[in-house]
Amino acid sequence: MIDLLRRYPLPVIVLAQLFGTSLWFSVNGVWLSLSGELGLTETDLGRLTLAVQAGFIVGTLTIAVTGLADRFGASRIFAVSSLLGALVNGGFVFAAHLPPLDFLLRFATGLCLAGIYPLGMKMVIAWTPKYAGAALAWLVGMLTLGTALPHLMRGATFGLPWELPLLVASVLALAGGAMVFLLGDGPHLPKSSGPIPLSQGLAALRIPRFRAVAGGYFGHMWELYAFWTLTPLLIGRELQRLGADDGLIPWLAFAVIGIGAAGCIGGGRLSRTRGSEWVAWRALMLSGTVCLVYPWLSGLSPLLLIALLFVWGLAVVADSPQFSALAAATAPRESVGSSLAVMNAVGFGLTLPAIWLTSGLWGDLGVWVALLLVPGPVFGLWSLARAGA
């Protein structure tokens, strides 16, 4: 069994990533039923989404400060994080009506995800270093599908209790952790023999090209998670204009977010011939353009706008694995895990105000909140241009 897993390490890691990251937006996937039953609002959705993001930031910073990402086996951290994440996600079922316990459990879910996503990136690099951009594209593609998966589970269980998709996500996370634990760590990165000081985890930020690449990633992150949070609301708006059944919302939300996996994988294939920087620039340019024009087209046909959401969903995450590949290639080799953790922490920190602004102002501004996301791609493109200077 173990020999079979190690023969195909990349599929094992990306499948485990898909299962583990289904915890990320598990509450968002059941939001319609959950809010209807408990009387929650879009502001509450933003609050719980922010809790996950905040937990992830604290977790990645902890990994960077302590050097855990480079001191201990990535597969073990991944497995333990999956186990704990499954438990706290399942616990939310019993605390959804008990603020602030609901917030704390979603925060704890984010903490656990910090041991899944960055460590998954390190494992990909450790097992398949030759084409990091293409390999990471599969990993981020699975993150994207994992984010969309709760919407699919909700669509498949529509009319059933909202607790069921949450519990399924926990079971998937357990399975993903077990797969990675059996796979073990890859052979292509050195192992640290002792504690790693914070200065080493932050060393990459002293490298001009790393800072420029990280700046592109930060601009991308300002847009990405806020868009994913808004997706069910944007789809619901267009379905309401069509007079269609709300039961279509989870299916379309899954499709709009999930199509980003195709963008990641397609971008990864292009990176093998065109390079990661070429792919990242064009994906960020396309998503930023859609972000800018979408509100101005909001009076057009709902079907046209839903199609435009698919374009946005395709492009908005296609640059993410390429930024990670560029950062991993630039960071000091002995602290790749910590460097990526720091970059993740800052990037996810920027998702907090973006989600807070867009979800909080949705009731007042509607689709026009998309304009608040435009500065992200603009800054990202400016910073990425400096990488090649």
C-alpha positions in Angstrom: 0.0 0.0 0.0 2.7 2.4 1.0 4.8 1.5 -2.0 1.8 2.2 -4.3 1.3 5.6 -2.7 5.0 6.5 -3.1 4.9 5.5 -6.8 2.3 8.3 -7.4 3.1 10.9 -4.8 1.6 13.9 -6.6 -1.9 12.4 -7.1 -1.9 11.4 -3.4 -0.9 14.8 -2.2 -3.4 16.7 -4.4 -6.2 14.4 -3.5 -5.4 14.7 0.2 -5.4 18.5 -0.3 -8.8 18.3 -1.9 -10.2 16.4 1.1 -8.4 18.5 3.7 -9.4 21.9 2.3 -13.1 20.9 2.1 -13.1 22.2 5.7 -12.3 25.8 4.5 -15.7 26.9 3.2 -17.8 24.1 4.7 -20.1 26.6 6.4 -20.4 28.8 3.3 -21.6 25.7 1.4 -24.6 25.2 3.7 -25.2 28.9 4.3 -28.7 29.2 2.8 -30.1 26.5 5.0 -28.1 27.5 8.0 -29.1 31.1 7.8 -32.7 30.3 7.2 -32.9 28.0 10.2 -30.9 30.2 12.6 -31.8 33.6 11.3 -28.3 34.6 10.4 -27.3 37.4 8.0 -24.6 38.0 5.3 -22.7 39.9 8.0 -22.7 36.7 10.1 -21.4 34.8 7.0 -18.6 37.4 6.7 -17.8 37.0 10.5 -17.5 33.2 10.3 -15.5 33.4 7.1 -13.1 35.9 8.7 -12.7 33.6 11.6 -11.3 30.9 9.4 -9.0 33.3 7.6 -7.8 34.7 11.0 -7.1 31.3 12.3 -5.1 30.4 9.2 -3.0 33.6 9.5 -2.2 32.9 13.2 -1.4 29.3 12.3 0.9 30.1 9.4 2.7 32.8 11.5 3.2 30.2 14.3 4.7 27.8 11.8 7.0 30.5 10.5 8.0 31.8 13.9 8.7 28.4 15.4 10.2 26.9 12.3 7.8 23.9 12.5 7.5 23.8 8.7 11.2 23.0 8.4 11.9 21.2 11.7 9.3 18.4 11.6 8.0 16.1 8.9 5.5 17.8 6.7 3.4 14.7 6.3 3.0 14.4 10.1 2.0 18.0 10.5 -0.4 17.6 7.6 -2.0 14.4 9.2 -2.3 15.9 12.7 -3.8 19.1 11.3 -6.3 17.1 9.2 -7.4 15.1 12.3 -7.9 18.2 14.5 -9.6 20.1 11.7 -12.1 17.3 11.2 -12.9 17.4 14.9 -13.4 21.1 15.2 -15.4 21.3 12.0 -17.7 18.5 13.3 -18.0 20.4 16.5 -19.4 23.4 14.7 -22.5 21.3 14.0 -23.3 21.5 17.8 -22.3 25.2 18.2 -23.7 26.9 15.2 -26.3 28.7 17.3 -23.9 29.6 20.1 -21.8 32.7 19.5 -19.0 33.3 20.2 -18.3 29.5 20.3 -19.2 29.2 16.6 -16.5 31.9 15.9 -13.9 30.1 18.0 -14.5 26.8 16.3 -14.2 28.3 12.8 -11.0 30.1 14.0 -9.7 26.7 15.2 -10.5 25.3 11.7 -8.3 28.0 10.2 -5.5 27.1 12.6 -5.7 23.5 11.4 -5.7 24.5 7.7 -2.4 26.2 8.3 -1.0 22.8 8.7 -2.5 21.5 5.5 -2.1 24.1 2.7 1.5 25.4 3.2 2.7 21.9 4.2 1.0 20.5 1.1 3.0 23.0 -1.0 6.3 21.9 0.7 5.5 18.2 0.1 4.8 18.8 -3.6 8.2 20.6 -3.9 9.9 17.8 -1.9 8.4 15.0 -4.1 8.3 16.6 -7.6 10.8 19.5 -7.7 11.5 19.5 -11.4 8.3 21.2 -12.6 7.2 23.0 -9.4 4.9 25.4 -11.3 2.9 22.6 -12.9 2.9 20.4 -9.8 1.8 23.3 -7.6 -0.9 24.0 -10.1 -2.5 20.6 -9.3 -2.2 21.3 -5.6 -3.9 24.8 -5.8 -6.4 23.3 -8.2 -7.4 20.8 -5.5 -7.5 23.7 -3.0 -9.9 25.4 -5.3 -12.0 22.3 -5.7 -11.8 21.7 -1.9 -13.2 25.3 -1.5 -16.0 24.6 -3.9 -16.7 21.1 -2.6 -19.1 22.2 0.2 -21.3 23.8 -2.4 -21.4 20.6 -4.3 -22.2 18.6 -1.2 -25.0 21.0 -0.3 -26.4 20.8 -3.8 -26.4 17.0 -3.6 -28.0 17.0 -0.2 -30.5 19.9 -0.8 -33.5 19.4 1.3 -31.6 17.3 3.9 -30.2 18.7 7.2 -27.4 21.2 6.7 -25.3 19.3 9.2 -24.7 16.4 6.7 -22.3 18.2 4.3 -20.3 19.5 7.3 -19.9 16.0 8.7 -18.9 14.7 5.2 -16.2 17.3 5.0 -14.8 16.1 8.3 -14.7 12.5 7.1 -12.9 13.6 3.9 -10.3 15.5 5.9 -9.6 12.4 8.0 -9.1 10.4 4.8 -6.8 13.0 3.4 -4.7 13.1 6.5 -4.3 9.3 6.6 -3.2 9.3 2.9 -0.4 11.8 3.5 0.7 10.1 6.7 1.2 6.9 4.9 3.0 8.6 2.0 5.6 10.3 4.2 8.0 13.1 3.3 9.7 13.6 0.0 13.5 13.3 -0.6 14.3 16.5 -2.3 14.5 19.1 0.5 17.0 19.2 3.3 15.8 18.6 6.9 16.6 21.0 9.7 18.4 19.5 12.7 17.2 22.2 15.2 15.2 25.3 15.9 15.0 27.8 13.1 15.0 31.5 14.3 12.4 33.9 13.0 15.1 35.8 11.1 15.7 32.8 8.9 12.0 32.4 8.2 11.8 36.0 7.2 15.1 35.9 5.3 13.4 35.7 1.9 11.9 39.1 2.4 15.3 40.6 2.1 15.6 39.3 -1.5 14.2 41.9 -4.0 12.8 39.4 -6.4 11.0 37.5 -3.6 9.5 40.7 -2.4 8.2 41.5 -5.9 6.7 38.1 -6.4 5.2 38.2 -2.9 3.7 41.6 -3.7 2.0 40.1 -6.8 0.7 37.3 -4.6 -0.6 39.8 -2.0 -2.6 41.7 -4.7 -4.0 38.4 -5.9 -5.1 37.4 -2.4 -7.0 40.7 -1.8 -9.3 39.7 -4.6 -9.4 35.9 -4.4 -11.2 35.0 -1.1 -13.5 37.9 -1.2 -14.7 36.8 -4.6 -15.2 33.2 -3.4 -17.2 34.6 -0.4 -19.3 36.7 -2.8 -19.9 34.0 -5.3 -23.2 32.6 -3.8 -24.5 36.1 -3.4 -23.6 37.1 -7.0 -25.2 33.9 -8.3 -28.3 34.4 -6.1 -28.7 37.9 -7.6 -28.7 36.6 -11.1 -31.0 33.7 -10.4 -33.5 36.0 -8.7 -33.5 38.2 -11.8 -34.2 35.1 -13.9 -36.9 33.9 -11.5 -35.1 30.6 -11.1 -35.1 28.2 -8.1 -32.7 29.0 -5.3 -31.8 25.3 -5.3 -29.5 26.1 -8.2 -27.2 28.4 -6.2 -25.0 25.7 -4.6 -24.6 23.9 -7.9 -23.6 27.1 -9.8 -21.4 28.2 -6.9 -19.5 24.9 -7.0 -19.1 25.3 -10.8 -17.9 29.0 -10.7 -15.4 28.3 -7.9 -14.4 24.9 -9.1 -13.6 26.0 -12.6 -10.6 27.7 -11.1 -9.1 24.2 -10.8 -9.1 24.0 -14.6 -7.5 27.5 -14.7 -4.7 26.3 -12.3 -4.0 23.1 -14.2 -4.1 24.8 -17.6 -1.8 27.5 -16.3 0.5 24.9 -14.9 0.8 23.2 -18.3 1.5 26.6 -19.9 4.2 27.3 -17.2 6.3 24.4 -18.5 6.8 26.2 -21.8 6.0 29.9 -21.1 7.2 30.2 -17.5 5.4 30.9 -14.2 5.7 34.6 -14.5 4.1 34.7 -17.9 1.1 32.8 -16.6 0.7 34.7 -13.4 0.7 38.1 -15.2 -2.0 37.2 -17.7 -4.2 35.4 -15.2 -4.1 38.4 -12.8 -4.7 40.8 -15.7 -7.8 38.9 -16.8 -9.3 38.5 -13.3 -8.7 42.2 -12.6 -10.3 43.3 -15.8 -13.5 41.2 -15.0 -13.5 42.5 -11.5 -13.4 46.1 -12.8 -16.1 45.7 -15.6 -18.6 43.4 -13.8 -20.6 46.0 -11.9 -20.8 48.2 -14.9 -22.4 45.3 -16.8 -24.8 44.4 -14.0 -27.9 45.5 -16.0 -27.3 43.1 -18.8 -28.7 39.6 -19.2 -28.4 37.4 -16.1 -27.1 34.6 -18.3 -24.4 36.8 -19.6 -23.3 37.8 -16.1 -23.3 34.2 -14.9 -21.0 33.4 -17.9 -18.8 36.2 -16.9 -18.6 34.8 -13.4 -17.3 31.6 -14.9 -14.5 33.6 -16.6 -13.7 35.3 -13.4 -13.7 32.0 -11.5 -11.3 30.5 -14.1 -8.8 33.3 -13.9 -8.9 34.5 -10.3 -6.9 31.6 -8.9 -4.9 30.5 -12.0 -2.0 32.7 -10.9 -1.8 31.4 -7.3 0.4 28.3 -7.9 2.7 30.2 -10.2 3.3 32.8 -7.5 4.1 30.0 -5.0 6.4 28.4 -7.5 8.2 31.7 -8.2 8.5 32.3 -4.4 9.8 28.8 -3.7 12.4 29.1 -6.4 13.6 32.5 -5.0 13.5 31.7 -1.3 16.6 30.3 0.6 16.5 26.5 0.1 16.9 25.7 3.8 13.8 27.7 4.8 11.4 27.2 1.9 8.6 26.0 4.2 8.9 29.0 6.6 9.3 31.5 3.7 6.1 30.2 2.1 4.3 30.2 5.5 5.2 33.9 6.0 4.0 34.8 2.5 0.8 32.9 3.1 0.3 34.6 6.4 0.6 38.1 5.0 -1.5 37.2 1.9 -4.3 35.7 4.0 -4.1 38.7 6.3 -5.1 40.9 3.4 -8.2 38.7 2.8 -9.6 39.9 6.2 -10.4 43.5 5.3 -11.4 42.4 1.7 -14.0 39.9 3.0 -15.1 42.3 5.8 -15.7 45.2 3.4 -17.4 43.2 0.7 -19.7 41.1 2.9 -20.5 44.0 5.2 -21.4 46.4 2.4 -23.2 43.9 0.2 -26.6 44.9 1.6 -25.9 48.6 0.7 -23.9 48.4 -2.5 -24.8 45.0 -4.0 -22.7 44.1 -7.0 -20.8 47.3 -6.8 -18.7 46.0 -3.9 -16.6 44.3 -6.6 -14.9 47.6 -7.3 -13.4 47.4 -3.8 -11.4 44.4 -5.0 -9.8 46.1 -8.0 -6.8 47.6 -6.1 -5.6 44.1 -5.5 -4.9 43.1 -9.1 -3.6 46.6 -9.9 -1.0 46.4 -7.1 -0.2 42.8 -7.9 0.5 43.6 -11.5 2.7 46.6 -10.6 4.7 44.5 -8.1 5.1 41.6 -10.5 6.4 43.9 -13.2 9.2 44.8 -10.7 10.1 41.1 -10.5 11.3 41.2 -14.0 13.0 44.6 -13.7 
